[in-house]
Amino acid sequence: MADTQVLIVGAGPVGLTLAVDLGKRGIRCVLIEVKEAPAFLPKMERCNARTMELYRRMGIVGRVRAAGLPRDVPMDVFIVFSLVEPPLLRLPYPSVAQAEAEIAATADSSQPLEPYQLISQYTLEPLLKSIAEELPTVAVRYGHELTEFTDNGKSVTAHIRRSDGTTLDISADYLVGCDGGTSAVRKQLGIKLQGDGNIGQFRQVVCDRRIEFLLKQGNKQLANPVAREVIVGVSRVFSPALPDFIQVLLKFSPTYSQ
């Protein structure tokens, strides 16, 4: 008999969501992640409508929204060259409350059941981890790296290295690779990536939002510290650990070279 029904490799948003979904269905699963803890740097910034529909079905949509951007705050996007100059372009996007009103007023199935939600990955991952750990059918193990696996025909044996250097094997009926673009599961299966790589270069900066004071003093270097970059996004860091910080997303010019 296998140690568990499903072994999930990778505790990003996808792996954690799968663990919660399976756990709520009474399916025993083990979730392993090479990192020692959930992500703490800015990565994913929002959940789209379909993701929120899935969270609604799983019964956790309210908890996800409570942890994200307040429902009455618009999600407009500004494209600028400087934080002290007028924007080049403003793209208006409704708040969650406005989007919910639009959905409620539509009866032709042209709108999703749930609107999107702005929530950063460093907020979403700890939330999903806490929900997964509430479920008796889910075991969450950080600091566990999949090195390889053996296909036994009707089961899979995963060979795992802990962060302290010790090893262990876990057998499962199914193995699911949720370990990203450099997936060890994908590579061992011989599945190649398709498409063009490195189609854009971005720099993400987290800084004290009180930098606004310096910007008002006319410090142009702080407004755009790296030549040939355009600021394509500025948002507050929604983390209790970083209450006074913002994150700035910079896109390199095609002619930029480091």
SULZILIN-V686927 format. One record per pair of residues at least 12 apart in sequence whose ideal C-beta (glycine too) atoms are under 10 Angstrom apart, sorted by the first residue. I is the first residue (numbers start at 1). J is the second residue. Records with the same first field share a line. If there is no record, write none. Layout:
I = J + J
This chain:
1 = 155 + 171 + 173
2 = 28 + 152 + 154 + 155 + 156 + 157 + 170 + 171 + 172 + 173 + 174
3 = 28 + 30 + 139 + 155 + 157 + 158 + 168 + 169 + 170 + 171 + 172 + 173
4 = 27 + 28 + 29 + 30 + 31 + 137 + 138 + 139 + 158 + 170 + 171 + 172 + 173 + 174
5 = 22 + 26 + 27 + 28 + 29 + 30 + 137 + 172 + 173 + 174
6 = 18 + 19 + 22 + 23 + 27 + 28 + 29 + 30 + 31 + 137 + 138 + 156 + 172 + 173 + 174 + 175 + 176
7 = 29 + 30 + 31 + 32 + 139 + 146 + 149 + 156 + 157 + 158 + 160 + 170 + 171 + 172 + 173 + 174 + 175 + 176 + 177 + 185
8 = 22 + 29 + 30 + 31 + 32 + 33 + 132 + 138 + 140 + 172 + 174 + 175 + 176 + 177 + 178 + 179
9 = 30 + 31 + 32 + 33 + 34 + 144 + 145 + 146 + 149 + 158 + 160 + 175 + 176 + 177 + 178 + 179 + 180 + 183 + 184 + 185
10 = 31 + 32 + 33 + 34 + 35 + 146 + 176 + 177 + 178 + 179 + 180 + 183 + 184 + 185
11 = 31 + 32 + 33 + 34 + 35 + 37 + 38 + 39 + 125 + 128 + 129 + 132 + 140 + 141 + 142 + 144 + 178 + 179
12 = 33 + 35 + 38 + 39 + 43 + 44 + 121 + 124 + 125 + 128 + 178 + 179 + 180
13 = 38 + 39 + 43 + 44 + 47 + 51 + 119 + 121 + 124 + 125 + 128 + 178
14 = 51 + 128 + 176 + 177 + 178 + 179 + 180
15 = 29 + 31 + 32 + 33 + 125 + 128 + 132 + 140 + 176 + 177 + 178 + 179 + 180
16 = 31 + 33 + 38 + 124 + 125 + 126 + 127 + 128 + 129 + 130 + 131 + 132 + 138 + 140 + 178
17 = 47 + 51 + 54 + 55 + 58 + 60 + 124 + 128 + 131 + 132 + 178
18 = 31 + 128 + 132 + 176 + 178
19 = 31 + 128 + 129 + 131 + 132 + 133 + 135 + 137 + 138 + 139 + 140 + 176 + 178
20 = 54 + 55 + 58 + 59 + 60 + 128 + 129 + 131 + 132 + 133 + 134 + 135 + 138
21 = 54 + 55 + 57 + 58 + 60 + 132
22 = 132 + 135 + 137 + 138 + 174 + 176
23 = 58 + 131 + 132 + 133 + 134 + 135 + 136 + 137 + 138 + 139 + 140
24 = 57 + 58 + 59 + 60 + 131 + 132 + 134 + 135 + 137 + 138
25 = 58 + 135 + 137
26 = 135 + 136 + 137
27 = 137 + 138 + 173 + 174
28 = 135 + 136 + 137 + 138 + 139 + 172 + 173
29 = 132 + 135 + 137 + 138 + 139 + 140 + 172 + 173 + 174 + 176
30 = 138 + 139 + 140 + 141 + 144 + 158 + 160 + 170 + 172
31 = 128 + 129 + 132 + 133 + 138 + 139 + 140 + 141 + 142 + 144 + 176 + 178
32 = 139 + 140 + 141 + 142 + 143 + 144 + 145 + 146 + 158 + 160 + 162 + 170 + 179
33 = 125 + 129 + 140 + 141 + 142 + 143 + 144 + 145 + 146 + 178 + 179
34 = 142 + 143 + 144 + 145 + 146 + 160 + 161 + 163 + 179 + 184
35 = 125 + 142 + 143 + 144 + 145 + 163
36 = 142 + 143 + 144 + 163
37 = 125 + 126 + 129 + 142 + 143
38 = 121 + 122 + 123 + 124 + 125 + 126 + 127 + 128 + 129 + 130 + 142
39 = 120 + 121 + 122 + 123 + 124 + 125 + 126
40 = 121 + 122 + 125 + 126 + 239 + 241 + 242
41 = 120 + 121 + 122 + 204 + 206 + 247
42 = 120 + 121 + 122 + 204 + 205 + 206 + 235 + 237 + 239 + 242 + 245 + 247 + 248 + 249
43 = 120 + 121 + 122 + 124 + 125 + 204
44 = 119 + 120 + 121 + 122 + 123 + 124 + 125
45 = 68 + 69 + 75 + 118 + 119 + 120 + 121 + 123 + 124 + 204 + 233 + 235 + 238 + 247 + 249
46 = 68 + 69 + 75 + 116 + 117 + 118 + 119 + 120 + 121 + 124 + 235
47 = 61 + 64 + 65 + 68 + 114 + 115 + 116 + 117 + 118 + 119 + 121 + 124
48 = 112 + 114 + 115 + 116 + 117
49 = 99 + 103 + 111 + 112 + 113 + 114 + 115 + 116 + 117
50 = 112 + 113 + 114 + 116
51 = 64 + 114 + 116 + 117 + 119 + 124
52 = 64 + 65 + 68 + 96 + 112 + 113 + 114 + 115 + 116 + 117 + 119
53 = 112 + 113 + 114 + 115
54 = 114
55 = 114 + 117 + 124 + 128
56 = 113 + 114
57 = 113 + 114
58 = 131
59 = 131
60 = 127 + 128 + 131
61 = 113 + 114 + 117
63 = 127 + 128 + 130 + 131
64 = 114 + 117 + 119 + 123 + 124 + 127 + 128 + 131
65 = 96 + 114 + 115 + 117 + 118 + 119
66 = 119 + 127
67 = 117 + 119 + 120 + 123 + 124 + 126 + 127 + 128 + 238
68 = 96 + 116 + 117 + 118 + 119 + 120 + 123 + 124 + 127 + 238
69 = 95 + 96 + 116 + 117 + 118 + 119 + 120 + 123 + 235 + 236 + 238
70 = 95 + 96 + 97 + 118 + 238
71 = 95 + 96 + 97 + 98 + 99 + 100 + 115 + 117
72 = 95 + 96 + 97 + 98
73 = 95 + 96 + 97 + 118 + 236
74 = 92 + 93 + 94 + 95 + 96 + 97 + 98
75 = 91 + 92 + 93 + 94 + 95 + 96 + 98 + 99 + 115 + 116 + 117 + 118 + 235
76 = 90 + 91 + 92 + 93 + 94 + 95
77 = 89 + 90 + 91 + 92 + 93 + 232 + 233 + 234 + 235
78 = 90 + 91 + 231 + 232 + 233 + 234
79 = 91 + 230 + 231 + 232 + 233 + 251
80 = 223 + 224 + 230 + 231 + 232 + 233 + 234
81 = 223 + 224 + 229 + 230 + 231
82 = 215 + 220 + 222 + 223 + 224 + 230 + 231
83 = 211 + 212 + 215 + 216 + 219 + 220 + 222 + 223 + 224 + 231 + 234 + 246 + 248
84 = 212 + 214 + 215 + 216 + 217 + 218 + 219 + 220 + 222 + 223 + 224
85 = 220 + 223 + 224 + 231
87 = 231
88 = 230 + 231 + 232
89 = 232
93 = 115 + 116 + 118
94 = 115 + 116
95 = 115 + 118
96 = 114 + 115 + 116 + 117 + 118
97 = 115
98 = 115
99 = 111 + 112 + 114 + 115 + 116 + 117
100 = 114 + 115
101 = 115
102 = 115
103 = 115
118 = 235 + 236 + 238
119 = 238
120 = 235 + 236 + 237 + 238 + 239 + 247
122 = 237 + 238 + 239 + 241 + 242
123 = 237 + 238 + 239 + 240
124 = 238
126 = 239
128 = 140
129 = 142
139 = 170
141 = 160 + 162 + 168 + 170
142 = 162 + 163
143 = 161 + 162 + 163 + 164
144 = 158 + 160 + 161 + 162 + 163 + 167 + 168 + 170
145 = 159 + 160 + 161 + 162 + 163 + 167 + 179 + 184
146 = 158 + 159 + 160 + 161 + 170 + 175 + 177 + 179 + 183 + 184 + 185 + 188
147 = 159 + 160 + 161 + 167 + 184 + 188
148 = 160 + 184 + 185 + 187 + 188
149 = 169 + 170 + 171 + 172 + 175 + 177 + 184 + 185 + 188 + 189
150 = 169 + 171 + 188
151 = 175 + 188 + 189
152 = 171 + 172
154 = 173
155 = 171 + 172 + 173 + 174 + 175
156 = 170 + 171 + 172 + 173 + 174 + 175 + 176 + 185
157 = 169 + 170 + 171 + 172 + 175
158 = 170 + 171 + 172 + 175 + 185
175 = 188 + 189
177 = 189 + 191
181 = 193 + 197
200 = 251 + 252 + 254
201 = 229 + 250 + 251 + 252 + 253 + 254 + 256 + 257 + 258
202 = 229 + 232 + 233 + 249 + 250 + 251 + 252
203 = 225 + 226 + 229 + 248 + 249 + 250 + 251 + 252 + 256 + 258
204 = 233 + 247 + 248 + 249 + 250
205 = 225 + 226 + 229 + 231 + 234 + 246 + 247 + 248 + 249 + 250
206 = 237 + 239 + 242 + 245 + 246 + 247 + 248
207 = 222 + 225 + 237 + 244 + 245 + 246 + 247 + 248
208 = 242 + 244 + 245 + 246
209 = 234 + 236 + 237 + 242 + 243 + 244 + 245 + 246 + 247
210 = 244 + 245 + 246
211 = 223 + 244 + 245 + 246 + 248
212 = 246
224 = 248 + 250
225 = 248 + 250
226 = 250 + 252 + 256 + 258
227 = 253 + 256
228 = 250 + 251 + 252 + 253 + 254 + 255 + 256 + 257
229 = 248 + 249 + 250 + 251 + 252 + 253 + 256
230 = 249 + 250 + 251 + 252 + 253
231 = 248 + 249 + 250 + 251
232 = 248 + 249 + 250 + 251
233 = 247 + 248 + 249 + 250 + 251
234 = 246 + 247 + 248 + 249
235 = 247 + 248 + 249
